[in-house]
């Protein structure tokens, strides 16, 4: 029986797409190989958010071609959508299938039902690449209305915390971002489908589910529902409430939501309902008004500050994280200092710090006054050190406290004894003393800090 293997690169949305592609192959009778060295078909599901991500994809193609020369290498994802000819020219690539054709990837690869409806209608026409021998299946992503949705299970914590993508695409046009051009317009998984997926996960024994999307807070804006409160249009709070009302899920975790989508009602929901994890990720990008304007972001620093302060006032123990970009074209020392000061003054508990990467086709890629790489890296390091200080301070605030956490994996033993890894409701990593089954909610007492972990134990009865 033919076998396949999928290697995913990049964000949660890409991971979710990979899970859906895996199901496509299974439905057609193929089995998953343990690795890419033994598979008949190797699918590389790529990312294009940075030049480094595309470089990683090219390295993976070369590695697979060298280690498994007889396999069919299929490249899909955002890099395939952005630069299909470039990808097709790489040695060993058999097919390039963009995000536009990803819903039918397995059928295309296996040539099952070659005259699919999409091709008959002319919406998605395969384009043959004559140079290099690889076939290209890419068309305008803006004609694409489907949303791939399948839960993602981290192999290391396979019985806990699946991730469910409920939204894809983005209608914003940030000057640095390539995502809208490779993932298309915002589109949402229908409410009833989300509820059905969550109920299936609950029935399978999962106790926490993470919902995610490219622009998650925009969920529902493209849907019309008779029961919606405002002229038939759904919003993100409707989704959250529906999951809590129509499923018995014990814990819902919300992934990244843009600043202006943190409405007062969403903050209140998260604060008042214990079934929602106390964890808010709010992309900042910059604390400088002038940089935000050049980025074409839709909020100002004072808007962002107000949202973070409201979240902290409503949830004193919540994790609050942010994405921050350094080295945006023209970023001066004064503008960077504005970002640093804003981070210092806000009650953030962790940061994801990125260095600007020029993406072909984006306005920021051709802006003059590009920041030297050396300077951008120095700024990155400054913010990483600041983030580490803020995270350490947040962790220390829980010493001696009992906090809720879900066990992630089976117990393991080292020189210090037997431990069980866990994740706190507020997103802190934890190691609980003793052997505990995975996928259990516990309330251990934090005893000490060790690196990025809280060391905790269940009080003796």
PyMOL commands that set and color helices and strands:
alter all, ss='L'
color gray80, all
select helices_A, chain A and resi 12-27+51-67+78-82+84-88+99-110+117-121+141-143+155-157+179-183+191-203+216-218+236-246+259-261+264-272+289-295+301-314+333-345+363-366+373-396
alter helices_A, ss='H'
color red, helices_A
select strands_A, chain A and resi 3-8+31-32+41-46+72-77+93-98+127-128+135-137+162-168+187-188+208-213+251-254+279-281+319-326+350-355+402-407+412-414+417-424+429-433+441-450+453-457
alter strands_A, ss='S'
color yellow, strands_A
deselect
rebuild
show_as cartoon
